[in-house]
Amino acid sequence: MDLRNALSSSTEPYCPPAPVPHQQPLTKLQVIRTALRNPLELWGQASFTLPWIETKFFKERTLIVNDPGLIRHVLVDNVANYEMSEIRQLVLRPILRDGLLTAEGAVWKRSRKAMAPVFTPRHSKGFAGQMLARSEAFVEERYGSVGSNGLSGSFQTDICVDMTDLTFDILSETLFSGEVVTESENVADDVDNLLHRMGRIDPMDMLRAPPWVPRLTRIGGRKVLEKFRAMVAETMDQRRERLRRTPDAVPQDFLTLLLQLEGPEGLTSGEIEDNILTFIGAGHETTARALAWTLHCVARSPHVREKMEAEIDAVLATDGEPVADPVEWLDRMPWVRASFEEALRLYPPAPSINRAAIEPDSWTSPEGKTVKIDAGVTVLVMPWTLHRHELLWDRPRAFMPERFLPENRGTIGRFQYLPFGAGPRTCIGATFAMQEAVIALAVLMHRYRFDMVPGAHVWPVQKLTTQPRDGLPMQVTLRA
């Protein structure tokens, strides 16, 4: 299928907002200011047109990689030669410590092995019923009054907040059996506050100052981080007490699994706390942002929405018959899945993958061009630029879910699309997230339509995730 001719002029695809690549190199001062404000605005035209770029900033060399073959070399074929980059760890480790996203070496291997059984495709499918139940309950609680009891048939909401609450509900129910201790109902605000204050680059990070040097931009985030850690600690203590008192009546969920691994031969208490915080603070946040961006893009693409609604209605409008097993929805709703995957392409939740070479390395392309990578060089694999690269995608800035329909997926290379990373550190919850997203979108769009509020200014910014700077105000309307 030629995607250049896939859509007629009457259905011109929507190009969602994104920074326009700058044409001239930025000065050092501009780089610092832009990195602190919004790293997505750093990238010039070369980042979207060349297979790789070598840069130098404050005497530090960086290789920005967009060639799928070179990406495979770094993340898979010679992965042992590449460690987490220093600046990434300076930003993330103060929050997540030895959680799965930031741990390295033996600690990471031990944690990954311990958690892998929970996130196998077979096990993830077992969560489908809970995902459906929580999605239906959320829709009824949040939107159930729309169009009923004489109330208006629509209302405005920030869909980013709603999706954060929904994905937290799903994660809490599936992985923690609904027993996460929270001090308030405003989980979305707490998560946003944590990421806004803690998940950002500080000037001291750019200068590679050691961790003990204060980061002035993060001082205000210490209290919210302490709040989250206290929440996790209390959740662990309550489950430990249940395991001690009534071990046979305790849910055999993710939380129980981690606590049963606690000990000299397994995970330390600190590592368990770090991983629970990682999943609560970052695990559901990525899916929430992707769901919100999907609803935004679909709202601007009526022809896509019609196809999604037709699929959803065909599965859910059962005329009294039992609804199809939600495990089947991924296969039965290709447009729903493709729309989510296309939103992941345009707005990857994790917009950068940062590594550093341990020993000198080199790679030669099929065309015979060789890249030499010295020890200590930072290697950036940027899903943000990779997913919009002109050498790899037709109309890269356009929202075109057709790319991900089953008949077209074969044209997308494994290492040109990395919403969940690649190699040993591929996101452990990728299958979980994909299933969750399709189920949530189907439940939401079966009963309601989501449209952008007129005049809303939408702009992506990079914090820990790719998120809209001022939220996504949307009009929720009961479908006829």
ROSEMAR-360717 format. One record per residue (C-alpha): residue number from 1; chain; x, y, z. Coordinates in steps of 0.25 Angstrom, whole numbers. Example, Ala and Ser with C-alpha at 12.3 -4.5 7.8 and 13.67 -1.06 7.14 Angstrom:
<pts>
<n->1 chain->A xx->49 yy->-18 zz->31>
<n->2 chain->A xx->55 yy->-4 zz->29>
</pts>
This chain:
<pts>
<n->1 chain->A xx->0 yy->0 zz->0>
<n->2 chain->A xx->6 yy->14 zz->-4>
<n->3 chain->A xx->3 yy->22 zz->8>
<n->4 chain->A xx->6 yy->35 zz->0>
<n->5 chain->A xx->-7 yy->32 zz->-8>
<n->6 chain->A xx->-14 yy->26 zz->3>
<n->7 chain->A xx->-23 yy->37 zz->6>
<n->8 chain->A xx->-31 yy->46 zz->-3>
<n->9 chain->A xx->-30 yy->61 zz->-3>
<n->10 chain->A xx->-44 yy->61 zz->4>
<n->11 chain->A xx->-37 yy->53 zz->16>
<n->12 chain->A xx->-24 yy->61 zz->17>
<n->13 chain->A xx->-17 yy->55 zz->30>
<n->14 chain->A xx->-16 yy->63 zz->42>
<n->15 chain->A xx->-2 yy->68 zz->46>
<n->16 chain->A xx->-2 yy->70 zz->61>
<n->17 chain->A xx->6 yy->81 zz->67>
<n->18 chain->A xx->21 yy->79 zz->69>
<n->19 chain->A xx->33 yy->88 zz->68>
<n->20 chain->A xx->38 yy->92 zz->55>
<n->21 chain->A xx->53 yy->87 zz->53>
<n->22 chain->A xx->62 yy->99 zz->54>
<n->23 chain->A xx->71 yy->102 zz->41>
<n->24 chain->A xx->83 yy->108 zz->48>
<n->25 chain->A xx->91 yy->102 zz->60>
<n->26 chain->A xx->88 yy->107 zz->73>
<n->27 chain->A xx->98 yy->114 zz->82>
<n->28 chain->A xx->102 yy->108 zz->95>
<n->29 chain->A xx->94 yy->118 zz->102>
<n->30 chain->A xx->82 yy->114 zz->94>
<n->31 chain->A xx->84 yy->100 zz->96>
<n->32 chain->A xx->84 yy->101 zz->111>
<n->33 chain->A xx->72 yy->110 zz->111>
<n->34 chain->A xx->64 yy->101 zz->101>
<n->35 chain->A xx->68 yy->88 zz->109>
<n->36 chain->A xx->63 yy->94 zz->122>
<n->37 chain->A xx->50 yy->99 zz->115>
<n->38 chain->A xx->47 yy->87 zz->106>
<n->39 chain->A xx->57 yy->78 zz->100>
<n->40 chain->A xx->48 yy->74 zz->88>
<n->41 chain->A xx->51 yy->88 zz->83>
<n->42 chain->A xx->66 yy->85 zz->82>
<n->43 chain->A xx->66 yy->77 zz->69>
<n->44 chain->A xx->70 yy->83 zz->56>
<n->45 chain->A xx->67 yy->79 zz->42>
<n->46 chain->A xx->79 yy->70 zz->41>
<n->47 chain->A xx->73 yy->61 zz->52>
<n->48 chain->A xx->61 yy->58 zz->43>
<n->49 chain->A xx->69 yy->55 zz->30>
<n->50 chain->A xx->82 yy->49 zz->33>
<n->51 chain->A xx->85 yy->35 zz->38>
<n->52 chain->A xx->94 yy->40 zz->49>
<n->53 chain->A xx->100 yy->52 zz->54>
<n->54 chain->A xx->113 yy->55 zz->62>
<n->55 chain->A xx->112 yy->67 zz->72>
<n->56 chain->A xx->121 yy->73 zz->82>
<n->57 chain->A xx->116 yy->81 zz->94>
<n->58 chain->A xx->125 yy->86 zz->105>
<n->59 chain->A xx->136 yy->77 zz->100>
<n->60 chain->A xx->126 yy->65 zz->101>
<n->61 chain->A xx->124 yy->57 zz->89>
<n->62 chain->A xx->110 yy->52 zz->85>
<n->63 chain->A xx->106 yy->43 zz->74>
<n->64 chain->A xx->91 yy->44 zz->70>
<n->65 chain->A xx->86 yy->31 zz->64>
<n->66 chain->A xx->75 yy->30 zz->54>
<n->67 chain->A xx->80 yy->18 zz->45>
<n->68 chain->A xx->72 yy->5 zz->49>
<n->69 chain->A xx->84 yy->-3 zz->47>
<n->70 chain->A xx->93 yy->5 zz->56>
<n->71 chain->A xx->82 yy->5 zz->66>
<n->72 chain->A xx->81 yy->-10 zz->66>
<n->73 chain->A xx->96 yy->-10 zz->68>
<n->74 chain->A xx->96 yy->-1 zz->80>
<n->75 chain->A xx->84 yy->-7 zz->87>
<n->76 chain->A xx->85 yy->-22 zz->83>
<n->77 chain->A xx->97 yy->-27 zz->76>
<n->78 chain->A xx->108 yy->-20 zz->84>
<n->79 chain->A xx->99 yy->-16 zz->96>
<n->80 chain->A xx->109 yy->-20 zz->106>
<n->81 chain->A xx->118 yy->-9 zz->102>
<n->82 chain->A xx->107 yy->2 zz->105>
<n->83 chain->A xx->103 yy->7 zz->119>
<n->84 chain->A xx->93 yy->17 zz->123>
<n->85 chain->A xx->98 yy->31 zz->120>
<n->86 chain->A xx->102 yy->39 zz->132>
<n->87 chain->A xx->92 yy->51 zz->130>
<n->88 chain->A xx->80 yy->41 zz->129>
<n->89 chain->A xx->84 yy->35 zz->142>
<n->90 chain->A xx->86 yy->49 zz->148>
<n->91 chain->A xx->72 yy->52 zz->145>
<n->92 chain->A xx->65 yy->39 zz->148>
<n->93 chain->A xx->72 yy->32 zz->159>
<n->94 chain->A xx->68 yy->43 zz->170>
<n->95 chain->A xx->54 yy->39 zz->167>
<n->96 chain->A xx->54 yy->24 zz->164>
<n->97 chain->A xx->68 yy->19 zz->170>
<n->98 chain->A xx->69 yy->5 zz->167>
<n->99 chain->A xx->56 yy->3 zz->160>
<n->100 chain->A xx->55 yy->-5 zz->147>
<n->101 chain->A xx->57 yy->8 zz->138>
<n->102 chain->A xx->70 yy->12 zz->145>
<n->103 chain->A xx->76 yy->0 zz->152>
<n->104 chain->A xx->89 yy->-6 zz->145>
<n->105 chain->A xx->97 yy->-18 zz->145>
<n->106 chain->A xx->94 yy->-29 zz->155>
<n->107 chain->A xx->83 yy->-21 zz->162>
<n->108 chain->A xx->76 yy->-19 zz->149>
<n->109 chain->A xx->77 yy->-34 zz->144>
<n->110 chain->A xx->72 yy->-39 zz->158>
<n->111 chain->A xx->60 yy->-29 zz->157>
<n->112 chain->A xx->57 yy->-32 zz->143>
<n->113 chain->A xx->57 yy->-47 zz->145>
<n->114 chain->A xx->48 yy->-46 zz->157>
<n->115 chain->A xx->37 yy->-38 zz->150>
<n->116 chain->A xx->38 yy->-44 zz->136>
<n->117 chain->A xx->27 yy->-55 zz->139>
<n->118 chain->A xx->17 yy->-45 zz->143>
<n->119 chain->A xx->18 yy->-38 zz->129>
<n->120 chain->A xx->18 yy->-50 zz->119>
<n->121 chain->A xx->8 yy->-48 zz->108>
<n->122 chain->A xx->0 yy->-60 zz->114>
<n->123 chain->A xx->0 yy->-54 zz->128>
<n->124 chain->A xx->-3 yy->-40 zz->123>
<n->125 chain->A xx->-16 yy->-46 zz->116>
<n->126 chain->A xx->-21 yy->-50 zz->129>
<n->127 chain->A xx->-22 yy->-36 zz->133>
<n->128 chain->A xx->-32 yy->-33 zz->122>
<n->129 chain->A xx->-44 yy->-35 zz->130>
<n->130 chain->A xx->-39 yy->-26 zz->141>
<n->131 chain->A xx->-35 yy->-15 zz->131>
<n->132 chain->A xx->-49 yy->-16 zz->125>
<n->133 chain->A xx->-56 yy->-15 zz->138>
<n->134 chain->A xx->-48 yy->-3 zz->143>
<n->135 chain->A xx->-50 yy->4 zz->130>
<n->136 chain->A xx->-65 yy->3 zz->130>
<n->137 chain->A xx->-65 yy->7 zz->145>
<n->138 chain->A xx->-57 yy->19 zz->142>
<n->139 chain->A xx->-66 yy->23 zz->130>
<n->140 chain->A xx->-78 yy->22 zz->138>
<n->141 chain->A xx->-72 yy->30 zz->150>
<n->142 chain->A xx->-66 yy->41 zz->142>
<n->143 chain->A xx->-75 yy->43 zz->130>
<n->144 chain->A xx->-88 yy->35 zz->134>
<n->145 chain->A xx->-96 yy->47 zz->137>
<n->146 chain->A xx->-94 yy->53 zz->123>
<n->147 chain->A xx->-107 yy->54 zz->116>
<n->148 chain->A xx->-115 yy->48 zz->127>
<n->149 chain->A xx->-125 yy->53 zz->137>
<n->150 chain->A xx->-127 yy->65 zz->129>
<n->151 chain->A xx->-113 yy->69 zz->129>
<n->152 chain->A xx->-105 yy->75 zz->117>
<n->153 chain->A xx->-101 yy->65 zz->107>
<n->154 chain->A xx->-86 yy->69 zz->108>
<n->155 chain->A xx->-76 yy->75 zz->117>
<n->156 chain->A xx->-61 yy->80 zz->117>
<n->157 chain->A xx->-50 yy->72 zz->124>
<n->158 chain->A xx->-35 yy->71 zz->123>
<n->159 chain->A xx->-33 yy->58 zz->117>
<n->160 chain->A xx->-19 yy->57 zz->122>
<n->161 chain->A xx->-24 yy->57 zz->136>
<n->162 chain->A xx->-35 yy->47 zz->133>
<n->163 chain->A xx->-25 yy->37 zz->126>
<n->164 chain->A xx->-15 yy->38 zz->138>
<n->165 chain->A xx->-27 yy->35 zz->147>
<n->166 chain->A xx->-32 yy->23 zz->138>
<n->167 chain->A xx->-18 yy->17 zz->136>
<n->168 chain->A xx->-15 yy->18 zz->151>
<n->169 chain->A xx->-28 yy->11 zz->154>
<n->170 chain->A xx->-25 yy->0 zz->145>
<n->171 chain->A xx->-10 yy->-2 zz->150>
<n->172 chain->A xx->-15 yy->-1 zz->164>
<n->173 chain->A xx->-25 yy->-12 zz->162>
<n->174 chain->A xx->-17 yy->-22 zz->153>
<n->175 chain->A xx->-3 yy->-21 zz->160>
<n->176 chain->A xx->-7 yy->-17 zz->174>
<n->177 chain->A xx->-21 yy->-22 zz->175>
<n->178 chain->A xx->-26 yy->-8 zz->178>
<n->179 chain->A xx->-18 yy->-7 zz->191>
<n->180 chain->A xx->-9 yy->4 zz->188>
<n->181 chain->A xx->-9 yy->14 zz->200>
<n->182 chain->A xx->-12 yy->28 zz->195>
<n->183 chain->A xx->-13 yy->41 zz->203>
<n->184 chain->A xx->-22 yy->48 zz->194>
<n->185 chain->A xx->-31 yy->45 zz->182>
<n->186 chain->A xx->-23 yy->55 zz->173>
<n->187 chain->A xx->-13 yy->44 zz->168>
<n->188 chain->A xx->-12 yy->51 zz->154>
<n->189 chain->A xx->-8 yy->64 zz->161>
<n->190 chain->A xx->3 yy->57 zz->170>
<n->191 chain->A xx->9 yy->50 zz->158>
<n->192 chain->A xx->9 yy->63 zz->150>
<n->193 chain->A xx->16 yy->70 zz->161>
<n->194 chain->A xx->26 yy->59 zz->163>
<n->195 chain->A xx->30 yy->59 zz->149>
<n->196 chain->A xx->29 yy->74 zz->147>
<n->197 chain->A xx->38 yy->77 zz->159>
<n->198 chain->A xx->48 yy->65 zz->159>
<n->199 chain->A xx->48 yy->59 zz->144>
<n->200 chain->A xx->55 yy->71 zz->138>
<n->201 chain->A xx->69 yy->74 zz->134>
<n->202 chain->A xx->76 yy->84 zz->143>
<n->203 chain->A xx->88 yy->92 zz->139>
<n->204 chain->A xx->96 yy->84 zz->148>
<n->205 chain->A xx->93 yy->71 zz->141>
<n->206 chain->A xx->97 yy->78 zz->128>
<n->207 chain->A xx->111 yy->81 zz->134>
<n->208 chain->A xx->112 yy->67 zz->140>
<n->209 chain->A xx->112 yy->71 zz->154>
<n->210 chain->A xx->113 yy->60 zz->164>
<n->211 chain->A xx->99 yy->56 zz->170>
<n->212 chain->A xx->103 yy->62 zz->184>
<n->213 chain->A xx->103 yy->76 zz->177>
<n->214 chain->A xx->89 yy->82 zz->180>
<n->215 chain->A xx->79 yy->84 zz->168>
<n->216 chain->A xx->72 yy->97 zz->170>
<n->217 chain->A xx->61 yy->93 zz->160>
<n->218 chain->A xx->57 yy->81 zz->168>
<n->219 chain->A xx->57 yy->86 zz->182>
<n->220 chain->A xx->42 yy->88 zz->182>
<n->221 chain->A xx->40 yy->73 zz->178>
<n->222 chain->A xx->46 yy->67 zz->190>
<n->223 chain->A xx->33 yy->68 zz->198>
<n->224 chain->A xx->25 yy->61 zz->187>
<n->225 chain->A xx->35 yy->50 zz->185>
<n->226 chain->A xx->35 yy->48 zz->200>
<n->227 chain->A xx->20 yy->47 zz->200>
<n->228 chain->A xx->21 yy->36 zz->189>
<n->229 chain->A xx->31 yy->28 zz->196>
<n->230 chain->A xx->23 yy->29 zz->209>
<n->231 chain->A xx->11 yy->24 zz->201>
<n->232 chain->A xx->19 yy->12 zz->195>
<n->233 chain->A xx->25 yy->9 zz->209>
<n->234 chain->A xx->11 yy->8 zz->215>
<n->235 chain->A xx->6 yy->0 zz->204>
<n->236 chain->A xx->17 yy->-10 zz->206>
<n->237 chain->A xx->16 yy->-10 zz->221>
<n->238 chain->A xx->1 yy->-13 zz->220>
<n->239 chain->A xx->3 yy->-25 zz->210>
<n->240 chain->A xx->14 yy->-31 zz->219>
<n->241 chain->A xx->5 yy->-31 zz->231>
<n->242 chain->A xx->-6 yy->-38 zz->223>
<n->243 chain->A xx->5 yy->-48 zz->218>
<n->244 chain->A xx->8 yy->-50 zz->233>
<n->245 chain->A xx->-6 yy->-52 zz->238>
<n->246 chain->A xx->-14 yy->-58 zz->227>
<n->247 chain->A xx->-4 yy->-63 zz->216>
<n->248 chain->A xx->-14 yy->-72 zz->209>
<n->249 chain->A xx->-24 yy->-60 zz->207>
<n->250 chain->A xx->-14 yy->-50 zz->201>
<n->251 chain->A xx->-15 yy->-47 zz->186>
<n->252 chain->A xx->-5 yy->-53 zz->178>
<n->253 chain->A xx->-2 yy->-41 zz->170>
<n->254 chain->A xx->11 yy->-32 zz->166>
<n->255 chain->A xx->12 yy->-27 zz->180>
<n->256 chain->A xx->12 yy->-40 zz->187>
<n->257 chain->A xx->22 yy->-46 zz->177>
<n->258 chain->A xx->32 yy->-35 zz->180>
<n->259 chain->A xx->30 yy->-36 zz->195>
<n->260 chain->A xx->32 yy->-51 zz->194>
<n->261 chain->A xx->45 yy->-49 zz->187>
<n->262 chain->A xx->50 yy->-40 zz->199>
<n->263 chain->A xx->63 yy->-46 zz->205>
<n->264 chain->A xx->78 yy->-49 zz->204>
<n->265 chain->A xx->76 yy->-57 zz->191>
<n->266 chain->A xx->65 yy->-48 zz->185>
<n->267 chain->A xx->62 yy->-33 zz->185>
<n->268 chain->A xx->65 yy->-24 zz->197>
<n->269 chain->A xx->54 yy->-16 zz->203>
<n->270 chain->A xx->59 yy->-3 zz->196>
<n->271 chain->A xx->59 yy->-10 zz->183>
<n->272 chain->A xx->45 yy->-14 zz->184>
<n->273 chain->A xx->41 yy->0 zz->189>
<n->274 chain->A xx->48 yy->6 zz->176>
<n->275 chain->A xx->41 yy->-3 zz->167>
<n->276 chain->A xx->27 yy->-1 zz->173>
<n->277 chain->A xx->30 yy->14 zz->171>
<n->278 chain->A xx->35 yy->12 zz->157>
<n->279 chain->A xx->22 yy->5 zz->153>
<n->280 chain->A xx->13 yy->15 zz->161>
<n->281 chain->A xx->20 yy->28 zz->157>
<n->282 chain->A xx->25 yy->24 zz->143>
<n->283 chain->A xx->18 yy->12 zz->138>
<n->284 chain->A xx->4 yy->17 zz->137>
<n->285 chain->A xx->8 yy->31 zz->133>
<n->286 chain->A xx->14 yy->26 zz->120>
<n->287 chain->A xx->1 yy->19 zz->116>
<n->288 chain->A xx->-7 yy->31 zz->121>
<n->289 chain->A xx->0 yy->41 zz->112>
<n->290 chain->A xx->-1 yy->32 zz->100>
<n->291 chain->A xx->-16 yy->30 zz->102>
<n->292 chain->A xx->-18 yy->45 zz->103>
<n->293 chain->A xx->-10 yy->48 zz->90>
<n->294 chain->A xx->-18 yy->37 zz->83>
<n->295 chain->A xx->-31 yy->44 zz->87>
<n->296 chain->A xx->-26 yy->57 zz->82>
<n->297 chain->A xx->-21 yy->52 zz->69>
<n->298 chain->A xx->-34 yy->44 zz->66>
<n->299 chain->A xx->-42 yy->57 zz->70>
<n->300 chain->A xx->-35 yy->64 zz->58>
<n->301 chain->A xx->-37 yy->52 zz->49>
<n->302 chain->A xx->-52 yy->49 zz->47>
<n->303 chain->A xx->-50 yy->39 zz->36>
<n->304 chain->A xx->-41 yy->31 zz->46>
<n->305 chain->A xx->-51 yy->33 zz->57>
<n->306 chain->A xx->-62 yy->27 zz->48>
<n->307 chain->A xx->-54 yy->14 zz->46>
<n->308 chain->A xx->-51 yy->13 zz->60>
<n->309 chain->A xx->-65 yy->15 zz->65>
<n->310 chain->A xx->-70 yy->4 zz->54>
<n->311 chain->A xx->-60 yy->-6 zz->60>
<n->312 chain->A xx->-63 yy->-3 zz->74>
<n->313 chain->A xx->-78 yy->-4 zz->71>
<n->314 chain->A xx->-77 yy->-17 zz->64>
<n->315 chain->A xx->-71 yy->-23 zz->76>
<n->316 chain->A xx->-78 yy->-16 zz->87>
<n->317 chain->A xx->-92 yy->-14 zz->81>
<n->318 chain->A xx->-96 yy->-29 zz->84>
<n->319 chain->A xx->-112 yy->-28 zz->85>
<n->320 chain->A xx->-112 yy->-35 zz->98>
<n->321 chain->A xx->-101 yy->-45 zz->95>
<n->322 chain->A xx->-89 yy->-46 zz->104>
<n->323 chain->A xx->-78 yy->-36 zz->100>
<n->324 chain->A xx->-66 yy->-43 zz->93>
<n->325 chain->A xx->-55 yy->-46 zz->102>
<n->326 chain->A xx->-46 yy->-34 zz->103>
<n->327 chain->A xx->-34 yy->-42 zz->101>
<n->328 chain->A xx->-39 yy->-43 zz->86>
<n->329 chain->A xx->-40 yy->-28 zz->85>
<n->330 chain->A xx->-26 yy->-25 zz->80>
<n->331 chain->A xx->-29 yy->-34 zz->68>
<n->332 chain->A xx->-43 yy->-30 zz->65>
<n->333 chain->A xx->-40 yy->-15 zz->66>
<n->334 chain->A xx->-29 yy->-12 zz->56>
<n->335 chain->A xx->-32 yy->2 zz->55>
<n->336 chain->A xx->-33 yy->5 zz->70>
<n->337 chain->A xx->-19 yy->-2 zz->72>
<n->338 chain->A xx->-13 yy->5 zz->59>
<n->339 chain->A xx->-18 yy->19 zz->64>
<n->340 chain->A xx->-11 yy->17 zz->78>
<n->341 chain->A xx->2 yy->12 zz->71>
<n->342 chain->A xx->2 yy->24 zz->62>
<n->343 chain->A xx->0 yy->33 zz->74>
<n->344 chain->A xx->12 yy->26 zz->80>
<n->345 chain->A xx->20 yy->29 zz->68>
<n->346 chain->A xx->17 yy->44 zz->68>
<n->347 chain->A xx->18 yy->45 zz->83>
<n->348 chain->A xx->26 yy->34 zz->88>
<n->349 chain->A xx->25 yy->34 zz->104>
<n->350 chain->A xx->40 yy->32 zz->105>
<n->351 chain->A xx->46 yy->42 zz->95>
<n->352 chain->A xx->60 yy->38 zz->97>
<n->353 chain->A xx->69 yy->26 zz->100>
<n->354 chain->A xx->82 yy->30 zz->105>
<n->355 chain->A xx->95 yy->21 zz->105>
<n->356 chain->A xx->110 yy->23 zz->107>
<n->357 chain->A xx->121 yy->15 zz->100>
<n->358 chain->A xx->129 yy->7 zz->110>
<n->359 chain->A xx->140 yy->3 zz->100>
<n->360 chain->A xx->143 yy->8 zz->86>
<n->361 chain->A xx->134 yy->2 zz->76>
<n->362 chain->A xx->130 yy->4 zz->61>
<n->363 chain->A xx->119 yy->0 zz->52>
<n->364 chain->A xx->119 yy->-1 zz->36>
<n->365 chain->A xx->106 yy->1 zz->28>
<n->366 chain->A xx->102 yy->-8 zz->17>
<n->367 chain->A xx->107 yy->4 zz->8>
<n->368 chain->A xx->121 yy->3 zz->14>
<n->369 chain->A xx->120 yy->16 zz->22>
<n->370 chain->A xx->127 yy->14 zz->36>
<n->371 chain->A xx->124 yy->20 zz->49>
<n->372 chain->A xx->135 yy->20 zz->60>
<n->373 chain->A xx->130 yy->22 zz->74>
<n->374 chain->A xx->141 yy->25 zz->84>
<n->375 chain->A xx->140 yy->21 zz->99>
<n->376 chain->A xx->132 yy->31 zz->107>
<n->377 chain->A xx->124 yy->36 zz->95>
<n->378 chain->A xx->109 yy->38 zz->98>
<n->379 chain->A xx->100 yy->31 zz->88>
<n->380 chain->A xx->86 yy->37 zz->87>
<n->381 chain->A xx->75 yy->28 zz->81>
<n->382 chain->A xx->63 yy->38 zz->79>
<n->383 chain->A xx->50 yy->32 zz->77>
<n->384 chain->A xx->45 yy->47 zz->75>
<n->385 chain->A xx->54 yy->49 zz->63>
<n->386 chain->A xx->54 yy->34 zz->59>
<n->387 chain->A xx->39 yy->33 zz->58>
<n->388 chain->A xx->38 yy->46 zz->50>
<n->389 chain->A xx->50 yy->43 zz->41>
<n->390 chain->A xx->49 yy->47 zz->26>
<n->391 chain->A xx->57 yy->35 zz->21>
<n->392 chain->A xx->49 yy->25 zz->29>
<n->393 chain->A xx->34 yy->30 zz->28>
<n->394 chain->A xx->24 yy->35 zz->18>
<n->395 chain->A xx->18 yy->48 zz->22>
<n->396 chain->A xx->25 yy->47 zz->36>
<n->397 chain->A xx->18 yy->58 zz->43>
<n->398 chain->A xx->4 yy->53 zz->39>
<n->399 chain->A xx->-5 yy->45 zz->47>
<n->400 chain->A xx->-8 yy->33 zz->38>
<n->401 chain->A xx->-12 yy->20 zz->46>
<n->402 chain->A xx->-12 yy->13 zz->33>
<n->403 chain->A xx->3 yy->10 zz->35>
<n->404 chain->A xx->0 yy->1 zz->46>
<n->405 chain->A xx->-11 yy->-7 zz->40>
<n->406 chain->A xx->-8 yy->-22 zz->39>
<n->407 chain->A xx->-6 yy->-21 zz->23>
<n->408 chain->A xx->4 yy->-10 zz->25>
<n->409 chain->A xx->12 yy->-14 zz->37>
<n->410 chain->A xx->22 yy->-22 zz->29>
<n->411 chain->A xx->28 yy->-8 zz->23>
<n->412 chain->A xx->32 yy->-3 zz->37>
<n->413 chain->A xx->45 yy->-8 zz->42>
<n->414 chain->A xx->47 yy->-13 zz->56>
<n->415 chain->A xx->58 yy->-2 zz->59>
<n->416 chain->A xx->51 yy->10 zz->53>
<n->417 chain->A xx->39 yy->9 zz->63>
<n->418 chain->A xx->43 yy->9 zz->77>
<n->419 chain->A xx->32 yy->13 zz->86>
<n->420 chain->A xx->36 yy->2 zz->96>
<n->421 chain->A xx->51 yy->2 zz->94>
<n->422 chain->A xx->58 yy->-10 zz->89>
<n->423 chain->A xx->68 yy->-20 zz->93>
<n->424 chain->A xx->69 yy->-26 zz->107>
<n->425 chain->A xx->64 yy->-13 zz->113>
<n->426 chain->A xx->51 yy->-13 zz->105>
<n->427 chain->A xx->39 yy->-8 zz->113>
<n->428 chain->A xx->35 yy->-20 zz->122>
<n->429 chain->A xx->20 yy->-16 zz->121>
<n->430 chain->A xx->19 yy->-13 zz->106>
<n->431 chain->A xx->8 yy->-24 zz->104>
<n->432 chain->A xx->1 yy->-20 zz->117>
<n->433 chain->A xx->1 yy->-6 zz->112>
<n->434 chain->A xx->-4 yy->-9 zz->98>
<n->435 chain->A xx->-15 yy->-18 zz->103>
<n->436 chain->A xx->-19 yy->-7 zz->113>
<n->437 chain->A xx->-20 yy->4 zz->103>
<n->438 chain->A xx->-29 yy->-3 zz->93>
<n->439 chain->A xx->-38 yy->-7 zz->104>
<n->440 chain->A xx->-39 yy->7 zz->110>
<n->441 chain->A xx->-41 yy->13 zz->96>
<n->442 chain->A xx->-52 yy->4 zz->92>
<n->443 chain->A xx->-59 yy->6 zz->105>
<n->444 chain->A xx->-58 yy->21 zz->105>
<n->445 chain->A xx->-61 yy->23 zz->90>
<n->446 chain->A xx->-73 yy->13 zz->90>
<n->447 chain->A xx->-81 yy->23 zz->98>
<n->448 chain->A xx->-75 yy->36 zz->96>
<n->449 chain->A xx->-68 yy->45 zz->86>
<n->450 chain->A xx->-56 yy->54 zz->90>
<n->451 chain->A xx->-54 yy->67 zz->83>
<n->452 chain->A xx->-44 yy->78 zz->85>
<n->453 chain->A xx->-49 yy->91 zz->92>
<n->454 chain->A xx->-48 yy->102 zz->82>
<n->455 chain->A xx->-36 yy->111 zz->84>
<n->456 chain->A xx->-29 yy->101 zz->92>
<n->457 chain->A xx->-14 yy->103 zz->90>
<n->458 chain->A xx->-7 yy->89 zz->89>
<n->459 chain->A xx->8 yy->88 zz->90>
<n->460 chain->A xx->17 yy->76 zz->94>
<n->461 chain->A xx->28 yy->77 zz->104>
<n->462 chain->A xx->38 yy->67 zz->109>
<n->463 chain->A xx->38 yy->64 zz->124>
<n->464 chain->A xx->40 yy->50 zz->128>
<n->465 chain->A xx->30 yy->47 zz->117>
<n->466 chain->A xx->25 yy->54 zz->105>
<n->467 chain->A xx->13 yy->62 zz->110>
<n->468 chain->A xx->4 yy->74 zz->106>
<n->469 chain->A xx->9 yy->87 zz->113>
<n->470 chain->A xx->-4 yy->92 zz->117>
<n->471 chain->A xx->-12 yy->79 zz->117>
<n->472 chain->A xx->-22 yy->75 zz->107>
<n->473 chain->A xx->-36 yy->81 zz->109>
<n->474 chain->A xx->-47 yy->73 zz->102>
<n->475 chain->A xx->-62 yy->73 zz->100>
<n->476 chain->A xx->-68 yy->60 zz->104>
<n->477 chain->A xx->-81 yy->57 zz->97>
<n->478 chain->A xx->-91 yy->45 zz->98>
<n->479 chain->A xx->-91 yy->38 zz->85>
<n->480 chain->A xx->-105 yy->38 zz->79>
</pts>
